């Protein structure tokens, strides 16, 4: 970690680690709510079946099957009632296991990022507790755009700072320009650009057989995939 700080600077390392865990927590929450976790890892990571902040992964710790999971270490944590340490260990092991399924999101971690893993995650005011209490579960169900909104607001403070500058550096560009675009805006733009061109082409191919005017064609009938 010292070597990394000397190479890239303290602020860079802190931001990199914070963003890494932010991404992983959001991904795991989305997958647990939508049952997207791999079958052999299908256990609630942050909540129980009632969506309470009582991680099922803790209550099922002795029955988990994950590569690299030391069952004896799990048993020792339970015997010593070290719930916080056990939870941290299970999350780290799970993230490394997920590398097999989503390698770009869950790069294997065995370096300084482990040392900077957040503490007190089981507290009622922790970032995970707020993730559960501040965003209702329905907002995650088949709503992949929730990830886009969270990403945008994660960068909102930095964006405010950058926008006050008179001159941007290349490092400022992402914060100033990367905004989340809701799906309805994307659909509108596609339907009225590429979609419209496609419809106009279809109009002259005699696709209607029920006597309707070509102008009555809808996007769904045109076969446009959006």
Order of alpha helices (4+ residues) and beta strands (2+ residues): alpha-alpha-alpha-alpha-alpha-alpha-alpha-alpha-alpha-alpha-alpha-alpha-alpha
